[in-house]
Amino acid sequence: MNPYLREKVHINGQWRDGESGKALEVFNPGNGKLIGTVPRCGPVDVLQAIDAAKAAFGLWSSASVDERAERLW
């Protein structure tokens, strides 16, 4: 399986299961082989992610490029 695909969804700084408890299979478009699964998120997951993004926007938008890069890498 692909190490870049996660079995959990990342919302508000936490890795957790998707609301549905189900997963979607991800296939390599070049050869059609299964490369992993990702959580199938539902409406609750989406709304929680939107709320987390709105809450973080003020601090994130006022951060310098260097501060943003440090948090991402």
Stockholm file with secondary structure:
# STOCKHOLM 1.0

chainA/1-73         MNPYLREKVHINGQWRDGESGKALEVFNPGNGKLIGTVPRCGPVDVLQAIDAAKAAFGLWSSASVDERAERLW
#=GR chainA/1-73 SS CCTTSCSSEEETTEEECCTTCCEEEEECTTTCCEEEEEECCCHHHHHHHHHHHHHHHHHHHHSCHHHHHHHHC
#=GC SS_cons        CCTTSCSSEEETTEEECCTTCCEEEEECTTTCCEEEEEECCCHHHHHHHHHHHHHHHHHHHHSCHHHHHHHHC
//
